Amino acid sequence: FRTAWWSITGTGQPITISTLQSSFDTVVAVYQTPNVPDPGNRVACNDDEAPPGTRTSKATFSSIRGQRYLVQVGSQGSAPRGALDVRATAGRPSNDDRADARLLPTGTPLDVSNLGA
């Protein structure tokens, strides 16, 4: 493998790592730290995303807010080198924007979370 590494901090929401615009066959793996990356602390791994025959990769994992993760992206097998495009996206609570504010009824307690807001 020819690999490159990044670090990302968990938001408490699912995080997706994608290589959709890369010009060669990629593999993505995500490891929880502070441990040395090994299969025992790998939280996600993907070789090919949908649809079948796609050579780029996409891995989604449930993140812990504040937890550091290592992201490894590499070429599959003997794939040639090329342009690597790595993107990380994380979800947000459905009512994170003012336009999507939830109703706050009076006299009724709510159990909600602001993780990822």
N, C-alpha and C positions, 0 to 999 in steps of 0.2 A: 504494500500500500504506500502511496504517496499521500501524506496527511498534513493537515493544518489544524490548529487548535484555537478555540475561543473559550471565554468564560462568560457565563450569564447568571444573573441572580433571580431566584424564583419570586413570583408575584403572588402566589397563593392560588393562581388560576392555571389552567392547562396552557402550556407553551408548545408551539409548533416550530420546528427548524426545517427549512426547505431549501433545496438547491435547484429549484425549478428552471431557472434561466442559465444553468451551467452548460458548458459546451461538451462535456464528456460524461461518462458513466460514473456516478458518485455513490458513496455510502456514507450514512450519517449515524453516529452513535453519541449518546449523552450519558455522562457519568455523574453520580452524586459525589461531592467532595466532603471532607478534606482527604479522603483516601486516594491512594494511587489507583488510576483507572484499571479495572479488571472486570471480568464478567459478573462478579459478585456485587458490584455497586453500579452496574449499568442499568439505567432506568428506561432507556429507549434505544432502538436500533432499527434502521431501515435501509434496504438496498434499492428497491424500485418502488416509486409511488404509482398510483392508478393514473390512467388506464394501463392495462397490460402492454408491455413493450416499451414503456417509458423508462429512460435510463437515469433520470434524476431521482432524488430521494426526498422523503418527507417523514419526519418522526415527531409524534406528539406525546407529551408526558405531563402528568399531574405534578405541578411544582409546589414546593413549600416556600412560603413567603420568607425572604431573607436567606434562604439556602443557596449556596454557590454550586453551580454545575459546570462541568467541562464538556464542551462540544467538540467532537472530532469529526472532521469531514475529509474524505479521501477518495482516491480513484479506485474503482472496482478492478481487482486483478491487475492485468497489464494494460489497462485503458490508458490512452495517451493523455498528456497534460493538456490543459486548455484554460479557458476562462471559467473561474469559479464564482458562482453567485450564491451567497448564503444569506438567508433572511430568517429572523426570529419574530414571531407574532404571539401575543398573549391576549386572552379574552379579558373582558371587563364585566363587572356586574351589569345586569340589564338596565338598571336605573342610574347608571353612572353619569348620564347627561341630563341637564335640566329639562330638555324636551321629552325625556322618558321618565320623568319623576313618577314614583309610585304614590298611590293614595295613602295618606297617613290618617287613619280613622282615630277619632277621639275616644278615650276610655278603653282602648284595646291595645294591649302590649304586642309589639312585633319582635320577632326573633330574626334578625337579618345580619348580614356580614358586609363589610366594606373591603374585603380582600380584593386586591387587584384594581381598586378604584384610583 
